[in-house]
Amino acid sequence: MINNFTFDGAPGQQAVRDALIAFMAATSQAQAEATKAAQRAGIEHASQHGDRAYIGCQPSYTPDQFNDVRDMLASIAQIARENWPNPTDRLPD
């Protein structure tokens, strides 16, 4: 079922299904190419105008927040290494 159309395999319906899938794929590809071109043009425009060059997406966290999370993950990894059973140990049969 595609877009509420049911195709039961009849030759005419199979051609319609194939054409519909090809159209949907072509539309999706054209949209992706247009988006990529618009993004490229926007980046080029931003880097050529104004005092600030295009520097990409800004992080949603501060360097201090990043360091805090990294330290927490390191301590969790250490706890896991100390308390996790050795994978070579086998349970008794």
C-alpha positions as CSV (number, residue, x, y, z in Angstrom):
1,M,0.0,0.0,0.0
2,I,1.4,3.4,-1.0
3,N,-0.5,6.6,-0.3
4,N,-3.7,4.6,0.3
5,F,-3.4,2.8,-3.0
6,T,-3.5,-1.0,-2.9
7,F,-1.7,-2.8,-5.7
8,D,-2.6,-6.4,-6.1
9,G,-0.1,-7.3,-8.8
10,A,-2.1,-6.8,-12.0
11,P,0.2,-5.6,-14.9
12,G,-1.5,-2.2,-15.2
13,Q,-1.3,-1.6,-11.5
14,Q,2.3,-2.7,-11.4
15,A,3.2,-0.1,-13.9
16,V,1.4,2.6,-12.0
17,R,3.1,1.5,-8.8
18,D,6.6,1.6,-10.4
19,A,5.9,5.0,-11.9
20,L,4.7,6.3,-8.5
21,I,7.8,5.0,-6.8
22,A,10.0,6.5,-9.4
23,F,8.3,9.9,-9.1
24,M,8.6,9.8,-5.3
25,A,12.3,9.0,-5.6
26,A,13.0,11.7,-8.1
27,T,11.1,14.3,-6.1
28,S,13.1,13.3,-3.0
29,Q,16.4,13.5,-4.8
30,A,15.5,16.9,-6.3
31,Q,14.6,18.2,-2.9
32,A,17.9,17.0,-1.3
33,E,19.9,18.6,-4.1
34,A,18.0,21.9,-3.8
35,T,18.5,21.9,-0.1
36,K,22.2,21.2,-0.4
37,A,22.6,24.0,-3.1
38,A,20.7,26.5,-0.9
39,Q,22.9,25.6,2.1
40,R,26.1,26.0,0.1
41,A,24.9,29.4,-1.2
42,G,24.0,30.6,2.3
43,I,27.4,29.6,3.7
44,E,29.2,31.3,0.8
45,H,27.1,34.5,1.3
46,A,27.7,34.5,5.0
47,S,31.5,34.0,4.6
48,Q,31.7,36.9,2.1
49,H,29.6,39.4,4.0
50,G,30.0,40.9,7.4
51,D,32.8,40.8,10.0
52,R,32.1,37.2,11.1
53,A,33.0,34.3,8.9
54,Y,30.8,31.3,8.8
55,I,31.8,29.2,11.7
56,G,29.1,26.5,11.6
57,C,26.6,25.4,14.1
58,Q,27.3,26.7,17.6
59,P,27.4,24.0,20.4
60,S,24.5,23.9,22.8
61,Y,26.8,23.5,25.8
62,T,29.6,25.4,27.4
63,P,33.2,24.1,27.6
64,D,32.7,23.7,31.4
65,Q,29.5,21.6,30.8
66,F,31.4,19.4,28.3
67,N,34.3,18.8,30.8
68,D,31.8,18.0,33.6
69,V,30.1,15.4,31.5
70,R,33.4,13.9,30.3
71,D,34.6,13.6,33.9
72,M,31.3,11.9,34.9
73,L,31.6,9.4,32.1
74,A,35.2,8.6,33.0
75,S,34.2,7.9,36.6
76,I,31.3,5.7,35.5
77,A,33.6,3.8,33.2
78,Q,36.0,3.3,36.0
79,I,33.3,2.0,38.3
80,A,32.1,-0.4,35.6
81,R,35.7,-1.7,35.0
82,E,36.1,-2.4,38.8
83,N,32.7,-4.0,39.3
84,W,31.8,-5.7,36.1
85,P,32.4,-9.4,36.0
86,N,35.3,-10.7,33.9
87,P,33.8,-11.8,30.6
88,T,36.2,-14.8,30.6
89,D,34.7,-16.1,33.9
90,R,31.9,-18.6,33.4
91,L,29.0,-19.4,35.6
92,P,29.1,-22.8,37.1
93,D,27.1,-25.4,35.2
